[in-house]
Amino acid sequence: MNKSSFKENTRYSITLKDESGKLRPANIYVYKLHDEFMIARFTDKSGMLNKIAYGDIIKIVKTVAVDPEARFMLPADMLSAKTWQNRSSMQTYSSSPGIGK
């Protein structure tokens, strides 16, 4: 997989290679695409932001576009490549207009 396979502010069901090399299903919300990795939130887990390398994604099973009024917003600095240079995850609280989160 590469950057052109994904879009920002979109939900995906994917097959992901975990730390031990096993293939696992995952549901993600993509916030930001960078050249070598993406910043995404696992919607079926803790909700932490994660840095996911495109090479770790084996297959896209389902794609769901998110309406602008239902998108989760984060400050641009939290999603910059420089912020993610030395980290793989980050705890944060997102907000979505109209949903009360």
Rosetta constraint file for C-alpha pairs under 8 A:
AtomPair CA 1 CA 5 HARMONIC 6.37 0.50
AtomPair CA 1 CA 54 HARMONIC 5.40 0.50
AtomPair CA 1 CA 55 HARMONIC 5.89 0.50
AtomPair CA 1 CA 57 HARMONIC 6.40 0.50
AtomPair CA 1 CA 58 HARMONIC 6.92 0.50
AtomPair CA 1 CA 59 HARMONIC 7.78 0.50
AtomPair CA 2 CA 6 HARMONIC 7.68 0.50
AtomPair CA 2 CA 54 HARMONIC 5.38 0.50
AtomPair CA 2 CA 55 HARMONIC 7.28 0.50
AtomPair CA 3 CA 33 HARMONIC 6.70 0.50
AtomPair CA 3 CA 34 HARMONIC 7.32 0.50
AtomPair CA 3 CA 35 HARMONIC 6.50 0.50
AtomPair CA 3 CA 36 HARMONIC 7.61 0.50
AtomPair CA 3 CA 37 HARMONIC 7.72 0.50
AtomPair CA 3 CA 54 HARMONIC 6.98 0.50
AtomPair CA 6 CA 33 HARMONIC 7.82 0.50
AtomPair CA 7 CA 30 HARMONIC 7.26 0.50
AtomPair CA 7 CA 33 HARMONIC 7.46 0.50
AtomPair CA 8 CA 30 HARMONIC 5.33 0.50
AtomPair CA 8 CA 31 HARMONIC 5.37 0.50
AtomPair CA 8 CA 32 HARMONIC 5.53 0.50
AtomPair CA 8 CA 33 HARMONIC 6.49 0.50
AtomPair CA 9 CA 29 HARMONIC 6.65 0.50
AtomPair CA 9 CA 30 HARMONIC 5.40 0.50
AtomPair CA 9 CA 31 HARMONIC 5.39 0.50
AtomPair CA 9 CA 32 HARMONIC 7.68 0.50
AtomPair CA 9 CA 65 HARMONIC 7.17 0.50
AtomPair CA 9 CA 66 HARMONIC 6.19 0.50
AtomPair CA 9 CA 71 HARMONIC 6.58 0.50
AtomPair CA 9 CA 72 HARMONIC 7.87 0.50
AtomPair CA 10 CA 29 HARMONIC 5.73 0.50
AtomPair CA 10 CA 30 HARMONIC 5.59 0.50
AtomPair CA 10 CA 31 HARMONIC 7.75 0.50
AtomPair CA 10 CA 63 HARMONIC 7.14 0.50
AtomPair CA 10 CA 64 HARMONIC 5.95 0.50
AtomPair CA 10 CA 65 HARMONIC 4.76 0.50
AtomPair CA 10 CA 66 HARMONIC 5.45 0.50
AtomPair CA 11 CA 27 HARMONIC 7.20 0.50
AtomPair CA 11 CA 28 HARMONIC 5.61 0.50
AtomPair CA 11 CA 29 HARMONIC 4.39 0.50
AtomPair CA 11 CA 30 HARMONIC 6.38 0.50
AtomPair CA 11 CA 63 HARMONIC 5.94 0.50
AtomPair CA 11 CA 64 HARMONIC 5.06 0.50
AtomPair CA 11 CA 65 HARMONIC 6.31 0.50
AtomPair CA 11 CA 66 HARMONIC 6.94 0.50
AtomPair CA 12 CA 27 HARMONIC 5.69 0.50
AtomPair CA 12 CA 28 HARMONIC 5.31 0.50
AtomPair CA 12 CA 29 HARMONIC 6.43 0.50
AtomPair CA 12 CA 30 HARMONIC 7.81 0.50
AtomPair CA 12 CA 60 HARMONIC 6.93 0.50
AtomPair CA 12 CA 61 HARMONIC 7.36 0.50
AtomPair CA 12 CA 62 HARMONIC 5.58 0.50
AtomPair CA 12 CA 63 HARMONIC 4.69 0.50
AtomPair CA 12 CA 64 HARMONIC 6.29 0.50
AtomPair CA 13 CA 25 HARMONIC 7.24 0.50
AtomPair CA 13 CA 26 HARMONIC 5.77 0.50
AtomPair CA 13 CA 27 HARMONIC 4.47 0.50
AtomPair CA 13 CA 28 HARMONIC 6.50 0.50
AtomPair CA 13 CA 60 HARMONIC 6.20 0.50
AtomPair CA 13 CA 61 HARMONIC 5.30 0.50
AtomPair CA 13 CA 62 HARMONIC 4.95 0.50
AtomPair CA 13 CA 63 HARMONIC 6.63 0.50
AtomPair CA 14 CA 25 HARMONIC 5.82 0.50
AtomPair CA 14 CA 26 HARMONIC 5.34 0.50
AtomPair CA 14 CA 27 HARMONIC 6.28 0.50
AtomPair CA 14 CA 28 HARMONIC 7.72 0.50
AtomPair CA 14 CA 57 HARMONIC 6.94 0.50
AtomPair CA 14 CA 58 HARMONIC 7.47 0.50
AtomPair CA 14 CA 59 HARMONIC 5.64 0.50
AtomPair CA 14 CA 60 HARMONIC 4.52 0.50
AtomPair CA 14 CA 61 HARMONIC 5.28 0.50
AtomPair CA 14 CA 62 HARMONIC 7.06 0.50
AtomPair CA 15 CA 23 HARMONIC 6.30 0.50
AtomPair CA 15 CA 24 HARMONIC 5.57 0.50
AtomPair CA 15 CA 25 HARMONIC 4.65 0.50
AtomPair CA 15 CA 26 HARMONIC 6.21 0.50
AtomPair CA 15 CA 57 HARMONIC 6.03 0.50
AtomPair CA 15 CA 58 HARMONIC 5.45 0.50
AtomPair CA 15 CA 59 HARMONIC 5.10 0.50
AtomPair CA 15 CA 60 HARMONIC 6.53 0.50
AtomPair CA 15 CA 61 HARMONIC 7.28 0.50
AtomPair CA 16 CA 23 HARMONIC 5.52 0.50
AtomPair CA 16 CA 24 HARMONIC 5.18 0.50
AtomPair CA 16 CA 25 HARMONIC 6.09 0.50
AtomPair CA 16 CA 26 HARMONIC 6.57 0.50
AtomPair CA 16 CA 56 HARMONIC 5.78 0.50
AtomPair CA 16 CA 57 HARMONIC 4.61 0.50
AtomPair CA 16 CA 58 HARMONIC 5.81 0.50
AtomPair CA 16 CA 59 HARMONIC 7.43 0.50
AtomPair CA 17 CA 21 HARMONIC 5.36 0.50
AtomPair CA 17 CA 22 HARMONIC 5.46 0.50
AtomPair CA 17 CA 23 HARMONIC 4.56 0.50
AtomPair CA 17 CA 24 HARMONIC 6.17 0.50
AtomPair CA 17 CA 56 HARMONIC 5.10 0.50
AtomPair CA 17 CA 57 HARMONIC 6.27 0.50
AtomPair CA 17 CA 58 HARMONIC 6.96 0.50
AtomPair CA 18 CA 22 HARMONIC 5.53 0.50
AtomPair CA 18 CA 23 HARMONIC 6.36 0.50
AtomPair CA 18 CA 24 HARMONIC 6.73 0.50
AtomPair CA 18 CA 56 HARMONIC 7.52 0.50
AtomPair CA 26 CA 42 HARMONIC 7.00 0.50
AtomPair CA 26 CA 44 HARMONIC 7.26 0.50
AtomPair CA 27 CA 42 HARMONIC 5.70 0.50
AtomPair CA 27 CA 43 HARMONIC 5.58 0.50
AtomPair CA 27 CA 44 HARMONIC 6.03 0.50
AtomPair CA 28 CA 40 HARMONIC 6.10 0.50
AtomPair CA 28 CA 41 HARMONIC 5.41 0.50
AtomPair CA 28 CA 42 HARMONIC 4.43 0.50
AtomPair CA 28 CA 43 HARMONIC 5.38 0.50
AtomPair CA 28 CA 44 HARMONIC 7.74 0.50
AtomPair CA 29 CA 40 HARMONIC 5.39 0.50
AtomPair CA 29 CA 41 HARMONIC 5.20 0.50
AtomPair CA 29 CA 42 HARMONIC 6.52 0.50
AtomPair CA 29 CA 43 HARMONIC 6.59 0.50
AtomPair CA 30 CA 38 HARMONIC 7.08 0.50
AtomPair CA 30 CA 39 HARMONIC 6.18 0.50
AtomPair CA 30 CA 40 HARMONIC 4.32 0.50
AtomPair CA 30 CA 41 HARMONIC 6.63 0.50
AtomPair CA 31 CA 38 HARMONIC 7.59 0.50
AtomPair CA 31 CA 39 HARMONIC 5.64 0.50
AtomPair CA 31 CA 40 HARMONIC 5.44 0.50
AtomPair CA 31 CA 41 HARMONIC 7.66 0.50
AtomPair CA 31 CA 79 HARMONIC 7.61 0.50
AtomPair CA 32 CA 38 HARMONIC 5.72 0.50
AtomPair CA 32 CA 39 HARMONIC 5.18 0.50
AtomPair CA 32 CA 40 HARMONIC 7.13 0.50
AtomPair CA 32 CA 79 HARMONIC 6.40 0.50
AtomPair CA 33 CA 37 HARMONIC 6.52 0.50
AtomPair CA 33 CA 38 HARMONIC 4.46 0.50
AtomPair CA 33 CA 39 HARMONIC 6.49 0.50
AtomPair CA 34 CA 38 HARMONIC 5.54 0.50
AtomPair CA 34 CA 39 HARMONIC 7.94 0.50
AtomPair CA 34 CA 81 HARMONIC 6.88 0.50
AtomPair CA 36 CA 53 HARMONIC 6.24 0.50
AtomPair CA 36 CA 54 HARMONIC 6.73 0.50
AtomPair CA 37 CA 51 HARMONIC 6.42 0.50
AtomPair CA 37 CA 52 HARMONIC 5.44 0.50
AtomPair CA 37 CA 53 HARMONIC 4.26 0.50
AtomPair CA 37 CA 54 HARMONIC 5.63 0.50
AtomPair CA 38 CA 51 HARMONIC 5.77 0.50
AtomPair CA 38 CA 52 HARMONIC 5.36 0.50
AtomPair CA 38 CA 53 HARMONIC 6.47 0.50
AtomPair CA 38 CA 54 HARMONIC 7.24 0.50
AtomPair CA 39 CA 49 HARMONIC 6.56 0.50
AtomPair CA 39 CA 50 HARMONIC 5.63 0.50
AtomPair CA 39 CA 51 HARMONIC 4.87 0.50
AtomPair CA 39 CA 52 HARMONIC 6.43 0.50
AtomPair CA 39 CA 79 HARMONIC 6.84 0.50
AtomPair CA 40 CA 49 HARMONIC 5.59 0.50
AtomPair CA 40 CA 50 HARMONIC 5.39 0.50
AtomPair CA 40 CA 51 HARMONIC 6.60 0.50
AtomPair CA 40 CA 52 HARMONIC 7.14 0.50
AtomPair CA 41 CA 47 HARMONIC 5.63 0.50
AtomPair CA 41 CA 48 HARMONIC 5.78 0.50
AtomPair CA 41 CA 49 HARMONIC 4.66 0.50
AtomPair CA 41 CA 50 HARMONIC 6.00 0.50
AtomPair CA 42 CA 46 HARMONIC 7.05 0.50
AtomPair CA 42 CA 47 HARMONIC 5.61 0.50
AtomPair CA 42 CA 48 HARMONIC 6.92 0.50
AtomPair CA 42 CA 49 HARMONIC 7.38 0.50
AtomPair CA 42 CA 50 HARMONIC 7.69 0.50
AtomPair CA 43 CA 47 HARMONIC 5.94 0.50
AtomPair CA 47 CA 91 HARMONIC 7.75 0.50
AtomPair CA 48 CA 89 HARMONIC 6.65 0.50
AtomPair CA 48 CA 90 HARMONIC 5.77 0.50
AtomPair CA 48 CA 91 HARMONIC 4.84 0.50
AtomPair CA 48 CA 92 HARMONIC 6.35 0.50
AtomPair CA 49 CA 89 HARMONIC 5.43 0.50
AtomPair CA 49 CA 90 HARMONIC 5.09 0.50
AtomPair CA 49 CA 91 HARMONIC 6.28 0.50
AtomPair CA 49 CA 92 HARMONIC 7.02 0.50
AtomPair CA 50 CA 88 HARMONIC 5.78 0.50
AtomPair CA 50 CA 89 HARMONIC 4.32 0.50
AtomPair CA 50 CA 90 HARMONIC 6.54 0.50
AtomPair CA 51 CA 84 HARMONIC 7.34 0.50
AtomPair CA 51 CA 87 HARMONIC 7.72 0.50
AtomPair CA 51 CA 88 HARMONIC 5.03 0.50
AtomPair CA 51 CA 89 HARMONIC 6.11 0.50
AtomPair CA 52 CA 56 HARMONIC 7.00 0.50
AtomPair CA 52 CA 88 HARMONIC 7.87 0.50
AtomPair CA 53 CA 57 HARMONIC 7.34 0.50
AtomPair CA 66 CA 70 HARMONIC 6.44 0.50
AtomPair CA 66 CA 71 HARMONIC 6.23 0.50
AtomPair CA 67 CA 71 HARMONIC 6.48 0.50
AtomPair CA 69 CA 96 HARMONIC 7.62 0.50
AtomPair CA 69 CA 97 HARMONIC 6.23 0.50
AtomPair CA 69 CA 98 HARMONIC 7.13 0.50
AtomPair CA 70 CA 96 HARMONIC 5.87 0.50
AtomPair CA 70 CA 97 HARMONIC 6.38 0.50
AtomPair CA 70 CA 98 HARMONIC 7.20 0.50
AtomPair CA 70 CA 99 HARMONIC 7.28 0.50
AtomPair CA 71 CA 96 HARMONIC 5.69 0.50
AtomPair CA 71 CA 97 HARMONIC 7.42 0.50
AtomPair CA 72 CA 94 HARMONIC 5.84 0.50
AtomPair CA 72 CA 95 HARMONIC 5.37 0.50
AtomPair CA 72 CA 96 HARMONIC 4.54 0.50
AtomPair CA 72 CA 97 HARMONIC 7.66 0.50
AtomPair CA 73 CA 94 HARMONIC 6.08 0.50
AtomPair CA 73 CA 95 HARMONIC 5.67 0.50
AtomPair CA 73 CA 96 HARMONIC 6.30 0.50
AtomPair CA 74 CA 78 HARMONIC 6.90 0.50
AtomPair CA 74 CA 79 HARMONIC 7.60 0.50
AtomPair CA 74 CA 94 HARMONIC 6.25 0.50
AtomPair CA 74 CA 95 HARMONIC 7.49 0.50
AtomPair CA 75 CA 79 HARMONIC 7.10 0.50
AtomPair CA 76 CA 80 HARMONIC 6.37 0.50
AtomPair CA 77 CA 83 HARMONIC 7.13 0.50
AtomPair CA 78 CA 83 HARMONIC 6.34 0.50
AtomPair CA 79 CA 83 HARMONIC 6.88 0.50
AtomPair CA 79 CA 84 HARMONIC 7.45 0.50
AtomPair CA 80 CA 84 HARMONIC 6.77 0.50
AtomPair CA 81 CA 85 HARMONIC 6.09 0.50
AtomPair CA 83 CA 87 HARMONIC 7.85 0.50
AtomPair CA 84 CA 88 HARMONIC 6.93 0.50
AtomPair CA 94 CA 101 HARMONIC 7.16 0.50
AtomPair CA 95 CA 100 HARMONIC 7.54 0.50
AtomPair CA 95 CA 101 HARMONIC 5.17 0.50
AtomPair CA 96 CA 100 HARMONIC 6.75 0.50
AtomPair CA 96 CA 101 HARMONIC 5.82 0.50
AtomPair CA 97 CA 101 HARMONIC 7.70 0.50
